[in-house]
Amino acid sequence: MADNILLIGFMGVGKGRAARALAGLTGRFTVDTDDLIESMTKTRIRQIFAEQGEAHFRQLEQQAADWLEYHVSGTVVSAGGGFFMVKNLRRLGQVVYLHSPLDGILEAMRRHPNAEAKMKKRPLLQDLDRAETLFTERLPLYRQAADIEIAVQGRESEEIAADIAARLRR
């Protein structure tokens, strides 16, 4: 297994911010799987969903996971919301599930200075009823996939990062 710390959780929960804070705390590099896919394809995630569909995007996530497994170690990986479904997840490193209730995620996103862009960037959040169903379906799967679960609602990224680092040291 690679010596990575992999942050999973529902879209908008703050995996990217927590990853950057954890990288700063631990001296590791950080990689975002959605950014990696956009670099691989030279296409925005929302465009991939619109033009090629979710199934194709999931194939791209698996390609990114395969690349990470063989080329990345000692890194904090911020994973897209559905990335936890890749076949080799456990071989990528320690899996940390960042949890917040859906209403907490949506409220934090609405308070963000660039809220409209953050929401638009996430194709699966465009229909809030579907997002709620997806959240409910994924919750037990996130928990099953994770080595550690961290509650993040109302917490700053630095506090979350310190909590992750402390839990991983145990």
Secondary structure as UniProt FT lines:
FT   STRAND          5..8
FT   TURN            11..12
FT   HELIX           15..26
FT   STRAND          29..32
FT   HELIX           33..41
FT   HELIX           45..71
FT   STRAND          75..78
FT   TURN            81..82
FT   HELIX           83..85
FT   TURN            87..88
FT   HELIX           89..92
FT   STRAND          94..99
FT   HELIX           102..111
FT   TURN            113..114
FT   HELIX           115..120
FT   HELIX           123..125
FT   HELIX           128..145
FT   STRAND          148..151
FT   TURN            153..154
FT   HELIX           157..169
//
